[in-house]
Amino acid sequence: MSLYPNIPVKPFGETRDRLQNDGNFIGGMLILLMVLLTFGFTVIALLFTLTGHLAPDDLAADDLNLGNTGFLFFYMGIYALSMGLPSALGAILFRRSPRRLIDHQPVSFKVAISGILIGFTGCVTANMAASYVARILDQFGITAPEPPVTVEPTLTSLGLNLVVLAVLPAVLEELLFRGLILHTLRPYGERLAVMLTAILFGFIHGGITQSVFAFLVGLVLGWLTVTTRNIWPAIVLHFMNNALSVLLQYAGLGLNDTHSAILNVLVMYGLAAVGVVVLVRCIRRRAPFLRLPPRGKLSAVSCTGSLWKTPLMIIASILGVLRMLQMNFF
């Protein structure tokens, strides 16, 4: 079976209606996603206040006076709603079957593990690039927003943080981006699909540094999905990247800053080195899954322009820019 099976592509003139529909489908999901990510927490907290579950003074507290465990459960519910609802509602409104939009062809354990290890090296490289961008931006007074502190030295806190920061993002974000969006864009070319999905993945993260990191990681996750023809390796890689960050953060609670930094370097760069070794071995053996996705038969510029000119994609782009400005400059 071919690594990249032929995807039926009609002449560009006959695909305008499909491009219009796909652009609105993706744009509609992104609009709902950004609205929920931007206002969902505040709106639901206000509803809890109106129903008496929270006191008005609780809104001023970082953890809503719920404590670490209560706040993590509260955040978990809002995040799951924000990431899950756009996919479900978009599929219903645009009559798309989620099961048909997600690749799930069998992949061998050896290929999956090799791809995940190589992909992790890409994630570490992306983190280095994002850190470099952050240092440049810091010179201009642009700093990334500080995330809420949800770390406590308990097994309950560790478990909840792994679910909130590793399990849910790995599953929900991959189903939306490497599942629905990437698969929707595949008929216009595998490379274009990977690139556009990565751009959108970075776009919705808002912060400039986070967006750079998410874009680069999105390229890795997209490549892994189209080369394996299976979304699970990308989910595992996403989980691995996030879970290691959480575990290292907790491991560093009992260490000073110097020892914590050394531990981070040993673990992250050690695994990245393993990925480099696997990559070299795969290159020497000319592993088929290392091949770049093929170019599309249609013009990438024409397809991108047609997708972005749809009404809902225009609105999504405007909202994304406003959200990015708000997160970085206000």
Secondary structure, DSSP 8 states (H G I E B T S, - for coil): --SS-------GGGGHHHHHHHHHHHHHHHHHHHHHHHHHHHHHHHHHHHTTSS-GGGGGSTTTTSHHHHHHHHHHHHHHHHHHHHHHHHHHHTT--TTTTS-B----HHHHHHHHHHHHHHHHHHHHHHHHHHHHHHHTT-----------SSHHHHHHHHIIIIIHIIIIIHIIIIIIIHHHHGGG-HHHHHHHHHHHHHHTT-SHHHHHHHHHHHHHHHHHHHHHTBSHHHHHHHHHHHHHHHHHHHHGGGS-HHHHHHHHHHHHHHHHHHHHHHHHHHHHTT-GGGS-----SS-HHHHHHHHHTSHHHHHHHHHHHHHHHHHHH-
